[in-house]
């Protein structure tokens, strides 16, 4: 199964893998090759050294800027409410503006911020294109031929169930 968009990834997990895992004789369905979005920060050691900044300083600044925790309380005579804001960072530019040290040195001044994936050096390929795979594991003692036949029988209905917006991203081989 080849899937490229994040919505298609979710469809593969929540519908396709779930449906296949209900086949008698299937113990588990895993997805391999998924490229989960992530932000990578690559710092320039010379830029750090010239400013007297350590890697630990940068790491701590990134942790402090991306920690999701309550931001305060509203207190009244009879009630108290915890304020919880969503200040999570998602875009590379937000990470570039993080203050890494004082006097103010932003991450963009000491390195690069790259929108990539959690594991950019791993993946799966099918006919030369990066892909995702549904890895179907048989239950111990299950008849392999019967399991494969049931998977093949289910494939047309699974392919037909793929929403139009995801269909161009998917192909199947059993």
Secondary structure, DSSP 8 states (H G I E B T S, - for coil): ----SHHHHHHIIIIIIHHHHTSTTEEEEEEES---EEEEEEE-HHHHHHHT--HHHHHHHHHHHH-----EEEE-SS-EEEE-------SHHHHHT-EEETTTEEHHHHEEEEEEETTTT--EEETTEEE-EEEEEE-TT--HHHHHHHHHHHHHHHHHHS-HHHHTT-----
